[in-house]
Amino acid sequence: MIAFVTGPVAALAPTTAVVEVGGVGMAVQCTPNTLSALRVGQEARLHTSLVVREDSLTLYGFADDDERQVFELLQTASGVGPRLAQAMLAVHAPDALRAAVASGDEKALTAVPGIGKKGAQKLLLELKDRLGAPVGTARPAAGAAGWRDQLHAALVGLGYAAREADDAVTAVTPQAEAADGPPQIGLLLKAALQTLNRAR
């Protein structure tokens, strides 16, 4: 089990950070929020969870240990794999997920891509006694204003100039405002990168 990785960030992509550990580049799958705090060339410490499959070894990285623990707890529910667990954490902070499960908030769970009404009801039942009560220390979920800052930071972290990031955020604002529920940072980041690639 690899509990964490520490080292300089060698590269950043929309869903992955490459951290150099002892001369080896470790590719770590991260949420947009975690990626937005990383900078190429700067030291990073990511708490990690290694997912082993027959045909792959995938390392998932998190800003803190609480997020990693929630990621692993989410996968104890039937039908939740690492990708869906990561999508849930991309939309909601650990505490926001705990609050949603504790209060039976179906709408909060259906805001996650890949979770429908029936899936949300099932998850609420299965996770009720597993996630525990909100602890009050986690970051807020991407709200109406927060998504702009997260997206801007993620684009700058990927090497774009602040002005380019501003333009891209403006370009995807209609898509974010049209979204049903909280804006999906991962989807907005992909759309922003497409507009930047067209502009170059």
N, C-alpha and C positions, 0 to 999 in steps of 0.2 A: 504494500500500500504506500503510495507517495502522498504524504500529508500536506506538503507545501513545496513550492519551488521559489528560489531567490536568485536573482541575477539581473544583469542589464537586459532591457527589452531590445531585441535585435530587429524585430519587424512587427507591424500591426496590419491586420486585415479586418474586414467588417465583422467577422465572427471569431477571429483567432489572434492570439498574441504568441510570438515566439520569444521565449526567455532563454538566454544563454546560461546554462548550468554546467560548470566545469568543462567548458569547451564544446558542449553539446547543445544544439538548439532544440528546446522542448516546445512543441506546438500545443498550446492550451486553448480549448474552446471556452469563450467567455461571453457574458451578456454585454450588450452595448454600454450599460451603465458602468460595468467594471472596466471595459476597454477605454471609456472616455477619461478615466483617471490615469491611464498609462501614457508614457512618452518614450519614443525611440531613443535609446542611448541612456535612459535613466534607470536606476535600480528599481526593481519591483519585487514584491513578495505576494504570491498568490496562494491561497489555501486551495488544495486540489482534491479531486475525487477521480480515481482511475476506474473506468468502466471497461471490463474485459468481455469481448465477444469472440466467437470462433474465428472470425476473419479480421478482427481489429482490436487495438488497444487505444482508447481515447481518454485523454486527460482533460477534465473540466476544471476551470479555475474560477475562484471567487474572491471578492474583496475582503471578506472576513470569514471566520470559522462558523459563525451563526448561519450565514448564507449556505455554506457547504453542508452543514448538518440538515438544514431544511431541504436542500436538494436531494439528499439521500433519503430523508423521511418521506418525501413526496413519492419516491419510487417504490415505497412499500405498498402503495395503493395499486389495485389491479388496473392494468391498462396504461399506467404511467411509466414511460421509459425516460432515459436521460434527456432526450431532445424536448419532450413535453415538459419535464421538470424544469429545464433551463428556460423554456418559453414562459413558464409561469413566473419565474424569478425575473425575467426580462420586463414583464408587465407590472409585477407587484413586488415590493420589498418583503422580506420575511415576515415582518410584523403585520404588514397589510394582508398577507395570506392568512396569518394566524387569526387576525380580526375577522376576515371574511368567513373562515371556517367556523369560528366560535359563534358568529352571529347568523350563520346559515345564509350568507349573501351569495345567492346563485349568480346574480348579474356580474359580480366581480370576477367570478371564475369563467363565465362565458365571454368575458372580454379578452381571454387568452385564445389565440388562434389554435384551432384543433379541439376545443372543448365546447360541446353543445349543451343544450338544456339538460338532457338525460345524463350526460357525462358529469356535469356539474353537480347534479343531485347525488349521484353515486359517490363522487369524490367527497362531498360534504359529509356523507355518512361514514365513509372509510377513514377520513382524516381527523374527524372530530376529537378523538382521544389521543391522537398521535402528535399533533403539532404543538399543543399546549397553548397557554394564554400569551397575548402580546407582551413583549418585554420592554417596549418603549425606547429602544436604542437604535433601531434600524433606520435606514434612509427612507424618505417618503417615496411613494410611487410616482411615476411620471404623471403629473397633473397637467392642467391646461397651460400653465406657463412653464413648468419644469422641463417639459420635453424639448423646448427650444434650447435651453442651456445644455442639456444632455447631448442633444444632437450636434450642437456647435462644438462642444468639447471633444466629442468623438471624431469629428471631421478634422479639427486642428491636430488631434492626436495621431491621425492617419497621415499628417504631413501637409494638409491644405492650409493656405494662408487664411487669416481671419476674415478678410474681405470675401474670399471665395466661399468660406463656410457661411457667412452672412447671406450671400446670394442664394446658396443652396437651401438654407433654412426658409428663406422667403419663398422659394420655388415650391417647396413641399407643404407650406402652411395650409393651402386649400385642402390638400389630402388629409392633413391632420385634423382640421376642423370639421371635415365631413365624416370622420370616423365615429362609429357607434361605440361609445365607451372611451376609456383612456387611450391616448395615442400609442400606437405600437412603435417603439423606438427602432426596433430591428427593421421593420418594413420601411419606416421613414428614412433610415440610414441608407438602405438599398436604393430607394428612389432618389435621394440626394446625390449619391455617387453616380447614378445614371445621368443626372442633369449636369454634374461637373464634367463627366467624360464627354458629353455632347458639346460642352462649351469649350473644351480644349482643342 
